[in-house]
Amino acid sequence: MIRILITIISCVVNTHSALADPVFPNSVVSNDLEFIKTTDQDVFSCLGFVGTRRAEMPDKRNNQLFANGVFVFKAQYKDGTNVELWAHPDFETEAKALSSVEPVARAIGKLPTVMRSRLDHVVVHFGDETAFGEAEGNFFVIYSDNINIRLRNHDLEETVFHESVHATLDARYLRSRVWRNAQRADGKYVTNYAASNPGKEDMAESALFAWAILVHPGRLPSHIETVVKSIMPNRLEFFEDLFLEKTVFFRFTDERSC
């Protein structure tokens, strides 16, 4: 009986330890999960070319901040939101720029209104680098080669979502008491990336899992959903209040045509 009891206790401890471990290295590219599907509802309406202008175009690859002749597009959405997308002159033509801008504009249409309404613009560079978000200016930066890779791997919507969290939610919530209390109460992280940089990446990493669980219940494999719920119950509650306080898509202002 004692031996059986010890075995049971050992199993419980090992199960709890397993549940405490991060589920994946990162949320977007380290797994084959489709958190967001191409067929998911969106509110994308149209995309129009505005013209060219001088604009601030941050780039990981160099320190040149401004560029002349930036191709400026404006995407309109059915909830009344709109987002400008600025494509670097290295694209050379409006048509080449559009081939990278359009899939990003459509992916933005799948964001909840609460995020898209706070997204100021998107910087689109020609070439290959990983995307990054900027909380202060409420924008993110993405690269054409990486867009194509993420499209092939069905990861573009997830990439846009992750970087949009940085661009639209970090400044408002990352240092807030409600987020930090939820983070502290949970004490565990859903990915290694979140665990290695909890002050910057945990919100964006956790948000994608929360989105799938709250908005598309049953989309993630049941064992993954169970583990995620055990790791971040308080953060799930935080995102439920954020994403589902209103409907996912709500009327922000009157829709305008392109």
C-alpha positions in Angstrom: 0.0 0.0 0.0 2.8 2.4 0.9 4.6 1.6 -2.4 1.4 2.2 -4.3 0.8 5.5 -2.5 4.4 6.6 -3.3 3.9 5.8 -6.9 0.6 7.8 -7.1 2.3 10.8 -5.4 5.2 10.6 -7.8 2.9 10.6 -10.8 1.0 13.6 -9.5 4.2 15.5 -8.9 5.6 14.6 -12.3 2.3 15.7 -14.0 2.3 19.0 -12.2 5.9 19.6 -13.2 5.1 18.8 -16.8 2.2 21.2 -16.7 4.5 23.9 -15.3 6.9 23.7 -18.2 6.5 25.9 -21.3 4.5 24.3 -24.1 6.7 25.4 -27.0 9.9 27.4 -27.7 7.8 30.2 -29.1 4.2 30.8 -30.2 4.5 31.4 -33.9 7.1 29.3 -35.7 8.0 26.4 -33.4 4.8 24.5 -33.9 2.3 23.5 -36.6 -0.7 25.0 -34.8 -3.0 27.3 -36.7 -4.0 29.8 -34.1 -5.6 32.0 -36.8 -6.8 30.5 -40.1 -7.0 32.2 -43.5 -10.7 31.4 -43.5 -11.4 33.1 -40.2 -13.8 36.1 -40.3 -12.2 39.4 -41.0 -13.4 43.0 -41.7 -11.0 43.9 -44.5 -12.8 46.2 -46.9 -10.3 47.6 -49.4 -6.8 48.8 -50.0 -5.9 52.0 -51.9 -2.7 53.7 -53.0 -2.3 57.1 -51.4 1.0 58.3 -53.0 4.6 58.6 -52.1 6.1 60.6 -49.3 9.1 60.9 -46.9 8.6 58.7 -43.9 10.3 57.2 -40.9 11.2 53.6 -41.8 13.1 51.9 -38.9 15.2 49.0 -40.1 17.1 46.3 -38.1 19.7 46.2 -40.8 20.9 49.8 -40.7 20.6 53.1 -38.8 19.0 55.0 -41.7 15.7 56.2 -40.2 14.1 58.2 -42.9 13.4 57.4 -46.6 12.1 59.5 -49.5 9.6 58.1 -52.0 7.9 55.7 -49.6 4.9 54.0 -51.2 1.9 54.7 -48.9 -1.2 52.6 -49.0 -4.3 52.9 -46.8 -6.4 49.8 -45.8 -10.0 50.4 -44.8 -12.0 48.0 -42.6 -15.7 47.3 -42.2 -15.7 48.4 -38.5 -14.6 51.9 -39.5 -10.9 51.5 -38.7 -8.1 52.2 -41.1 -4.4 51.5 -41.2 -1.7 53.0 -43.4 1.0 50.7 -44.7 4.3 52.3 -45.8 6.5 50.3 -48.2 10.1 51.2 -48.7 11.2 52.7 -52.1 13.5 49.6 -52.5 10.4 47.9 -53.9 10.9 50.2 -56.9 7.3 50.1 -58.1 3.8 50.4 -56.6 2.9 47.0 -58.0 5.9 45.3 -56.3 5.1 47.0 -53.1 1.5 46.0 -53.3 2.4 42.3 -53.5 3.8 42.5 -50.0 1.5 45.1 -48.5 -1.8 43.4 -49.5 -1.4 40.1 -47.5 -0.4 42.1 -44.4 -3.4 44.4 -44.8 -5.7 41.4 -45.0 -4.1 39.8 -42.0 -4.7 43.0 -40.0 -8.4 42.6 -40.8 -8.5 39.5 -38.6 -7.3 41.5 -35.5 -10.0 42.4 -33.0 -11.2 46.0 -33.3 -9.7 46.8 -29.9 -6.2 46.2 -31.3 -6.7 47.4 -34.9 -8.1 50.7 -33.7 -4.9 51.4 -31.9 -2.5 50.4 -34.8 -1.2 53.6 -36.3 0.7 52.2 -39.3 2.9 49.4 -40.6 6.4 49.7 -42.1 7.1 47.2 -44.9 10.7 46.7 -46.0 12.1 44.9 -49.0 14.4 42.0 -48.0 14.8 39.5 -45.3 14.6 40.1 -41.5 12.3 39.2 -38.7 9.4 41.5 -37.8 9.3 43.7 -34.7 6.8 45.9 -33.0 7.2 49.4 -31.6 5.0 50.3 -28.7 5.7 54.0 -28.5 4.6 54.7 -32.1 1.9 52.0 -32.2 3.4 50.4 -35.3 5.2 47.3 -36.4 7.9 46.6 -39.0 7.9 43.6 -41.4 10.0 42.4 -44.3 9.0 41.1 -47.7 11.0 37.9 -47.7 9.7 37.0 -44.3 6.2 37.8 -45.4 6.5 35.2 -48.2 8.0 32.6 -45.8 5.2 33.1 -43.2 2.6 32.9 -46.0 4.0 29.5 -47.1 4.1 28.3 -43.6 0.6 29.6 -42.7 2.2 31.9 -40.0 1.6 35.4 -41.4 -1.7 36.0 -39.5 0.0 34.9 -36.3 3.1 37.1 -36.9 0.9 40.1 -37.6 -1.1 39.3 -34.4 2.0 39.0 -32.2 3.6 42.2 -33.5 0.3 44.0 -33.2 0.2 43.1 -29.5 3.5 44.9 -29.1 2.3 47.8 -31.2 -1.1 48.3 -29.6 -1.2 46.7 -26.1 2.3 46.9 -24.7 2.3 50.6 -23.9 -1.1 50.5 -22.2 -0.9 47.2 -20.3 2.6 45.8 -20.0 3.4 47.7 -16.8 -0.2 47.8 -15.5 -1.1 46.4 -12.1 -3.7 44.1 -13.5 -1.3 42.5 -16.0 1.5 42.2 -13.5 -0.8 40.7 -10.9 -2.1 38.1 -13.3 1.5 37.3 -14.4 2.7 37.0 -10.8 -0.3 34.8 -9.8 0.2 32.4 -12.6 4.0 32.2 -12.1 4.5 30.1 -15.2 5.0 30.8 -19.0 3.5 29.3 -22.0 6.7 29.5 -24.2 10.4 29.6 -23.5 10.5 32.9 -25.4 8.0 34.4 -22.9 9.9 32.9 -19.9 13.3 34.2 -21.1 11.9 37.8 -21.5 8.7 38.1 -19.4 8.8 41.9 -19.2 8.6 42.3 -23.0 7.5 39.1 -24.7 5.1 37.3 -22.3 2.1 39.4 -23.2 2.5 38.9 -27.0 3.3 35.2 -26.6 0.4 34.5 -24.2 -2.1 36.6 -26.3 -2.0 34.3 -29.2 -2.8 31.2 -27.1 -5.6 33.2 -25.4 -7.0 34.3 -28.7 -7.3 30.7 -30.0 -8.8 29.4 -26.7 -11.3 32.3 -26.1 -12.4 33.1 -29.6 -12.0 29.7 -31.3 -12.6 27.1 -28.5 -11.6 23.6 -29.5 -9.2 24.8 -32.3 -6.1 23.9 -30.3 -5.6 20.2 -29.5 -7.4 19.4 -26.2 -4.1 18.4 -24.4 -2.5 21.7 -25.4 -5.5 23.7 -24.3 -5.6 21.9 -21.0 -1.9 22.7 -20.3 -2.2 26.3 -21.4 -5.2 26.8 -19.1 -3.2 25.4 -16.2 -0.2 27.6 -16.9 -2.0 31.0 -17.4 -5.5 31.0 -15.9 -5.2 34.6 -14.6 -3.7 35.9 -17.9 -6.6 34.1 -19.7 -9.0 36.1 -17.6 -7.1 39.3 -18.4 -7.4 38.6 -22.2 -11.0 37.6 -21.9 -11.8 41.0 -20.4 -9.8 42.6 -23.2 -10.9 40.7 -26.2 -14.5 39.9 -25.3 -15.6 43.0 -23.3 -17.3 43.9 -26.5 -17.7 41.8 -29.6 -14.5 40.9 -31.4 -15.4 43.3 -34.2 -17.4 46.4 -33.2 -18.3 49.6 -34.9 -15.4 52.0 -34.2 -16.5 54.7 -36.5 -18.4 55.0 -39.8 -16.8 52.9 -42.6 -15.1 55.0 -45.4 -14.5 53.9 -49.0 -11.0 53.7 -50.4 
